[in-house]
């Protein structure tokens, strides 16, 4: 069984690896040129209607 200090170090490294992986996934998604998120804003004039699929304001 690892000591408390080693456990803290292992957990810290796991958190760092997960954070870097998540950040890399976001960057690669943006660089891929996929516009499913921004296309809703552009097509609908920056309202939430295109993003949510329905108008939240009457």
LONUMI-252192 format. One line per 4 residues: number of its first residue (from 0); their letters; for each residue x negated, z, y of N, C-alpha, C. Coordinates in Angstrom, 3 decimals, m for minus. Atoms other than C-alpha are relative to their C-alpha. Example, Ala and Ser with C-alpha at 12.3 -4.5 7.8 and 13.67 -1.06 7.14 Angstrom:
BEGIN
0	as	m0.890:0.000:m1.190:m12.300:7.800:m4.500:m0.900:0.000:1.200 ~ 0.820:m0.060:m1.190:m13.670:7.140:m1.060:0.770:0.730:1.090
% end
This chain:
BEGIN
0	xxxx	m0.852:0.000:m1.194:0.000:0.000:0.000:m0.889:0.000:1.247 ~ 0.816:0.046:m1.219:m1.475:m1.005:3.368:0.257:1.212:0.900 ~ m0.160:m1.110:m0.938:m2.045:1.637:5.997:0.951:m0.402:1.130 ~ m0.924:0.271:m1.111:0.223:1.949:9.024:m0.594:m1.000:0.992
4	xxxx	0.642:0.914:m0.947:m2.302:0.167:11.215:0.028:m1.435:m0.530 ~ m0.035:1.334:0.597:m2.504:m2.754:8.794:1.417:m0.564:0.004 ~ m1.393:0.459:m0.010:1.296:m2.938:8.560:0.398:m0.478:1.394 ~ m0.301:0.409:m1.371:1.600:m3.078:12.342:m0.664:m1.333:0.324
8	xxxx	0.715:1.249:m0.249:m1.007:m5.837:12.446:0.678:m1.172:m0.729 ~ m0.688:1.045:0.768:0.792:m7.825:9.713:1.307:m0.386:0.676 ~ m1.279:0.268:m0.662:4.149:m7.485:11.475:m0.232:m0.735:1.317 ~ 0.315:0.673:m1.261:2.590:m8.493:14.798:m0.361:m1.464:m0.239
12	xxxx	0.366:1.382:0.313:1.054:m11.614:13.227:1.213:m0.805:m0.435 ~ m1.215:0.710:0.412:4.375:m12.522:11.611:0.853:m0.368:1.211 ~ m0.775:0.271:m1.212:6.146:m12.227:14.970:m0.656:m1.119:0.809 ~ 0.716:1.042:m0.742:3.457:m14.356:16.641:0.187:m1.359:m0.664
16	xxxx	m0.155:1.267:0.724:3.687:m17.029:13.931:1.410:m0.548:0.166 ~ m1.389:0.445:m0.168:7.487:m17.160:14.164:0.221:m0.518:1.418 ~ m0.161:0.420:m1.390:7.348:m17.401:17.970:m0.666:m1.350:0.252 ~ 0.706:1.269:m0.196:4.762:m20.189:17.916:0.732:m1.131:m0.714
20	xxxx	m0.733:1.030:0.743:6.730:m22.085:15.258:1.268:m0.404:0.736 ~ m1.227:0.283:m0.737:9.945:m21.794:17.246:m0.306:m0.789:1.273 ~ 0.390:0.716:m1.220:8.201:m22.902:20.441:m0.409:m1.435:m0.316 ~ 0.420:1.347:0.387:6.625:m25.874:18.665:1.204:m0.856:m0.372
24	xxxx	m1.197:0.754:0.366:10.008:m26.887:17.254:0.753:m0.457:1.247 ~ m0.686:0.368:m1.242:11.548:m26.849:20.740:m0.758:m1.117:0.717 ~ 0.804:1.023:m0.675:8.667:m28.858:22.226:0.112:m1.338:m0.727 ~ m0.106:1.246:0.760:8.792:m31.431:19.419:1.386:m0.612:0.133
28	xxxx	m1.355:0.515:m0.178:12.563:m31.719:19.786:0.140:m0.689:1.355 ~ m0.066:0.602:m1.334:12.214:m32.394:23.520:m0.804:m1.302:0.031 ~ 0.848:1.189:m0.012:9.382:m34.875:22.969:0.550:m1.126:m0.872 ~ m0.550:1.036:0.879:11.356:m36.710:20.279:0.934:m0.933:0.756
32	xxxx	m0.864:0.851:m0.807:13.630:m38.064:23.004:1.464:0.087:m0.376 ~ m1.405:m0.160:0.372:16.852:m36.883:21.405:0.768:0.529:1.208 ~ m0.713:m0.342:m1.236:19.463:m36.656:24.164:1.393:0.545:m0.261 ~ m1.352:m0.494:0.280:22.455:m35.025:22.460:0.407:1.088:0.989
36	xxxx	m0.316:m1.095:m0.913:22.207:m32.090:24.862:0.113:m0.496:1.438 ~ m0.002:0.458:m1.390:21.344:m33.812:28.139:0.976:m1.146:0.219 ~ m0.924:1.122:m0.162:23.577:m36.843:27.475:1.380:0.497:0.419 ~ m1.302:m0.545:m0.377:26.661:m34.630:27.806:0.033:0.279:1.500
40	xxxx	0.049:m0.261:m1.437:25.537:m33.622:31.303:0.004:m1.298:0.787 ~ 0.134:1.259:m0.738:24.623:m37.139:32.373:1.319:m0.771:m0.020 ~ m1.240:0.764:0.127:27.823:m38.763:31.066:1.148:0.632:0.772 ~ m1.151:m0.684:m0.566:30.135:m36.129:32.484:m0.285:0.577:1.383
44	xxxx	0.292:m0.489:m1.342:28.463:m35.418:35.800:m0.333:1.474:0.046 ~ 0.475:m1.378:0.021:26.890:m32.080:34.870:1.118:1.036:m0.078 ~ m1.017:m1.024:0.232:30.091:m30.313:33.842:m0.056:0.420:m1.458 ~ 0.000:m0.489:1.373:30.724:m28.330:30.690:0.970:m0.761:m0.891
48	xxxx	m0.983:0.726:0.801:33.458:m30.726:29.552:m0.684:m0.803:m1.099 ~ 0.695:0.803:0.995:31.061:m33.083:27.810:m0.795:0.841:m0.971 ~ 0.814:m0.853:0.846:28.985:m30.244:26.442:0.848:0.734:m1.030 ~ m0.851:m0.778:0.894:31.834:m28.236:24.939:1.049:m0.843:m0.706
52	xxxx	m1.004:0.850:0.617:34.178:m31.092:24.153:1.385:0.200:0.576 ~ m1.292:m0.219:m0.647:37.024:m29.707:26.239:m0.234:0.627:1.365 ~ 0.134:m0.522:m1.361:37.640:m28.665:29.812:0.409:1.464:0.013 ~ m0.314:m1.424:m0.013:37.476:m24.900:30.315:0.761:0.403:1.258
56	xx	m0.729:m0.302:m1.226:38.944:m25.056:33.804:1.282:m0.816:0.045 ~ m1.267:0.747:m0.055:42.587:m26.020:34.349:m0.021:m1.081:1.064
% end
